[in-house]
Amino acid sequence: MRTSRLALFAATAALVGLPLAAAPAGAADGDELTAELTQLNDSGASGTAWATVDGTNVEISLETQGLLDGAPHAQHIHIGGQNTCPANDKEGNGFEGALQTSDGADEYGPIAVTLTKEPGMTGAEHGLDVADFPAEASYSYSRTIEVSQEVAQQVANGDGVIVVHGVDHDGSGEYDGDTKSDLDPELPSEATDPAACGELNPAQMTMPHGGVETGGSSTSGVEYPAAIGFGTLALALGAFGLVAARRRATI
Ligand SMILES: [Cu+2]
């Protein structure tokens, strides 16, 4: 039954002129990855990230909780370390042994893509464009970003690590303190110290997307007949029935 259904679908597709290669759209239209973000620096932050790589476009969605409210959270895809996150209890050169961004570079590498809100710039050199980042304790972020071929490939391969920055070590309710950022001495280290980190790994199953359903991401062949319209489908099925009957007769 399964085989004949497949054959039916193939015949239907062929009859209405659909390229068969496009049928299993979900398999071909992008590498999907997910990351579970866990706290660094005892920040209490966590989150989930989803990424889809389609050519040189990376669609990235991020949901976070537990961050400092009312302060910008720089967020990036880091690439080029060991594709891992440091342990939450790893000590660094910051406030009372806090982990600064560079203290985790062996694990997650340097900034590769900056996850600003539109229309912010997304290159590594814009990693601290603080006005362009989400600034809530919990937020949902989604953006499709054009990256280089190399970066697209690395993300698709699972070499990317999501890092969200900004930790209120002293609980003052804002970024302050005498320790300066290792990335920009104009900023307090609290503004750039990593708060949450997650490794982007290939997704095991289809993930929920926050965005609009496009109908192009399903592996189900049912969408094709639906798009064609029932009249055309009935016509196609009728024609297939004739072909099948003739074939059966000749065997
Ligand atoms: Cu970063």
Residues whose N, C-alpha, C, O or C-beta is under 5 A from the ligand:
A	BS01	CU	Q75 H76 V163
